[in-house]
Amino acid sequence: MPRPALELADILRAHGEAFRSTHAGHLSLGQLKVMSAIEACRTAALGGHVARCDDCRHLAVSYNSCRNRHCPKCQGAAARDWLAEREADLLPVPYFHVAFTLPAPLAAIAFHNKTVVYAKPPFGGPAAVLAYLARYTHRTAIANSRLVAMDDHAVRFRWKDYRAADPATGAVRLKTMSLSPDEFLRRFLLHVLPPGFHRIRHYGLLAKGPRAIDLDRLRALIAKQANDQPAAPDDDEREPDEPETTALPACPCCGGRMRIIERFGCGRSPCTAAGLPLDDCGAVVITAGCPDPSAATVQISLRRRFCF
């Protein structure tokens, strides 16, 4: 996916310092951490790695992500990982989709008492419900795709006006809003969640912890009951899993396999590429007495979209 022309990180880097000075003493530690994390996301400040194609020797420098729950660049990958993990937890049993909203004063009462709600089997099965939830569980205050333009005086972005929806088709009109950078950042930081806040909780069979139920064993018992087949062996009888490996995107030049040849720490730049030093921009540095000047023709591409 190509990098958007404008990102939230660009706005924070351009106007974040002035915003901090204007609102000094009125920003929480959490809000300041969110600003710093997004500003540093996919930059040399967080370190990264150099990958090389096994076939054409193409080099790519990738910077680490901040993985902050409020960063629009990081939450897309987090949503995909969450969906894959939840799909792996699905059991071969019927599911019901339950959705309800309670006023805040009633939340404590409902927590300690049984609540009667309307529930029905999901039309597309549990996997469809998970895919629907994944679009919302990791949504940030504003996506980079909604940002239109930025200058010293204003930030323009798209928004949906549900009040102007077509009554016949329900189609929602997209409009463009313009705010001062200070007001834009103020509104964004209103969505920063308090420390320790959980957006998703798992109960029952899906509860995590030291006493969590082995879903693989449970899945085997369900299969045994349905097909009268022997259950899978216990955990101590299973063969160890193969070590997990990080899958890199294919080479953009030839489609070959990319392999990490160097990792560099926070605030540092990659120091080697095919035996040659790199500058801060990821370009090969040629010095006097270089043993192989022709190697300087190697192409370096900066790919900030990789997340490792």
N, C-alpha and C positions, 0 to 999 in steps of 0.2 A: 504494500500500500504506500503510495507516495506521501511525502511529508506535507501537511497542510501549509498553505502560504503564510498563515498567522497562527501562532499558538499562544496559549495562556502563559507559558514560560516567557515568551517574547515580551508580553505586556508587563510581567513582573520584573523582568530584567531592565526594562526601560523606565518604569515608574515606581517600582517597589521601594527603592531607597527614599524617594521623596515622600511616599505614603508613610513609611516608618517614621520619618522625621515629623511629619504633620500630626500623626496620631501617637506619638511617643507617650508611654504611660497608660494608653487606653487599649492596647492590644494584648491579648493573652499569650502565654508562652506557647500554647498550641497553635495559635494563628501564626506566630512568628516562625515556628518550626515548619509549618506547611509552606509558607512563602519561601523559606530557604531551600526546602527540599525540591520544590518545583523549579526554582531557578537553577539548581544544580543538576537537574535530571538530564541524562544523556549528554553530559559534558565531561571534560577531563577532570573536573573537581571530584567525581566519584570513581575515577579509574575506568578500566576497560580491558580490552584484549585485541590482539591482531590475529586475523584468520587468513589462511592462504589456501587457494584451490590446489588440490592434488594434481589436476590435469594441466591447466593453463598457467598456474602460478600466480593468478590474480590475488591481490592483497586487499583486505577490507579492515578498517579500524572501526571498532564499535565501542561505545561508551556505556557504562552501566546505568541502569534506571534507578530512580529514588524509591520506587515501590510504595509511595505514600498513597493512602486510600483516597486522597482528594485530587490526585494528579490524573488528568484525563488521558495522558499517554500511557500510564501504567495500568489503569483499571480495565482496559480492553483485554489485555493478556490475563489479568486476574479473573475476569469473568469467564473466559474460556477455560482456564484451569479449574475454576469452581464447578462449572458445568460438567467437565469430564469426570471430576471426583464424585459428584452427585450421581451421575449416570452409572458409575461403577458400583455405587451402593444400592442400586435398584434390585429388588427381590422379585422372583416370579410369583407374585401374589397380586390380588386386586388392590387398587389404590383409589382413594377419594380425595378430591380437591376441596378444601375448606377455606373460605375467605370471609373475614368479618372485621369490622372496625368498632372499637369501643371508645367512648369518651374517657379522657384521662382520669376523672374522679372514680370511674367504675373499674379501672384496670386492676387495682389491688383486690377488689371484691371478686372479680372474675378469676383472679389467680388462685384464690383459695376455695372457690366453689365451682361446681360443674356448670358449664355454659352450654345451652342448647343453641345450635346454629344450623343453618341449612347447608347440606353437603350433597354432592353428586359425583359419580365417576367422571373423570376428565374425558372429553371427547376424543382427543388425540393420544390418550394414554399418558402415563406419568412422565415420559421423556419430553412430551410437548409442553407440559406444565413447567418442567425444569428449564427448558429453553426460553419460555416466557419470563420466568423469574430472573434468569440470568441477565436479561436486558435491563432489569431494574435494581438488582441487589448491589451492583457495582457502578451504578450511574453516579457521575460527579455533578457538581453544580452547573457546569456548562461544558459542552464538548468543543474541542478545537474546530470541528467542522462548522460550528455556528458562528465563529468569529469571521468578520468581514474585513475590517480595516482598523488601523490605529495610527494616530499621529500625536503630536504634543498636547492636543486639546481635547481629543475625544476617542472613544472606542466604540465601534459600530459592530452590532451582532444581530443575528436573526432570532426571532421568537415566534411562537404560535399563538395566535389570537383565537382562543376557543369561543369567545363571545361572538365572533363574527363568522362562525362555522355555517356552512350551507345547510339549511334546515332539511333539504331534500336528500342530499347525499351524505351529509355529515363531514364533508371535506373541510379541513382547517386551513385558514389562510396564513401564510408566512409573511411576517412584517420585519422591518429593520428598525432597531432602536439605537439611539446614540446617547452615550453617557460620558461624563468626564472620566478620565482615568482614576481619579480619587474615588468617585462614586461607584464605578465599576468594581474596583477592588474591595470597597467597603461591602458591597452586596455579596460578592463572592465569599468573603471571609465570614459572613453570617452563616454559611453552610458548614463551617468547620465543626466536626463532631467533638464532643467532650472526650477526654481521655478515658479509656476503658469502656466506651460505649459499644455495644454489640448490635449490629444490624441484623444478624442471623443467629438463631439459636436452634440447637438440635436436641430433641427429647426422645425418650424411649429407646428403641433399638438403634437409633442413629446417634445417640449421645456419645460424646467422646470422653476419654479419660482412662485411668488405669483399669477400670472394671468394664470397659466397653465390650460389647458382644462381638464375637468373631462372625462377621457376615458371610465369609466363605463357608464356614462350618454350618451356619444356619441355612445357606443356600443349598448345600449338599443334603441336609436333612429334609428340606422341602422336596428336593428331587427324588430322594429315596421314598418318601411317602407317596409321591405321585406315580412313580414308575416301579416301585418295589426294587430299587437298585441299591447296592451297597453304598453307604455313605463314604465320603472322602476321608482319608486318614486325618488324625489329629495334627496340630501344628508341628509337634516335635518329630513327626514321621515324614514331613514334607521336605523335599529337596530345596536347598536355598535358591532364592531368586538370583537371576543374573544381575550384575551391577548395572545401575542406570547410567546412561550416557546422555550428555546434552546434545540435542539435535540442532545443528546449525542450518540456516537457510542455504539453498543451493547457490552455486556460483552464478552471479548475474551475467557473466560473460559466456560461459559454456555449459552451465548447468551441472558442473562437476561437484564433487564433495569438498566442502570447506573444512579445514582443520585448524584449530587454535594453535598458534606457534609461540605466542607471548601473551602474558598478562601483566598489566601495570597498575600500580596502586593509585589511591586518591591523590589528586593534584599533580600527577606525573603524566608524562607523555610517552608513547611507545618509543623505545630506544633502538630497536632493530627491525628490519624488514628485508628479508633475503640477504642478510649479512650487512646491510647498509643502515646507518642511523637515519631517524626521521626527525623533522622539525615539529613544532607545536601543532601545525595544521595537518600532519600526517603525510607530508611530502618527503621524498628521499633527499637527503643532504649529500652533496658531492664535495669531497675535500681533496686537497692535493695528495697525490700518491694513491688514489683509490685503486685497489687491485683489479677491479672489473668495472670500468666506467659504463659499459653497455648496460649493466644492470640498472642504471639510473632511469632507463626507459620504462621500468615496471610501473603499472598504473595503480595508484592508491585511491580507493573510494571511501569516503566517510559515510557510514550507514548508521545513522542515529536511531533507526527504527528497531534494531536488534535489541533484545532485552534478555540479559543473562545475569 
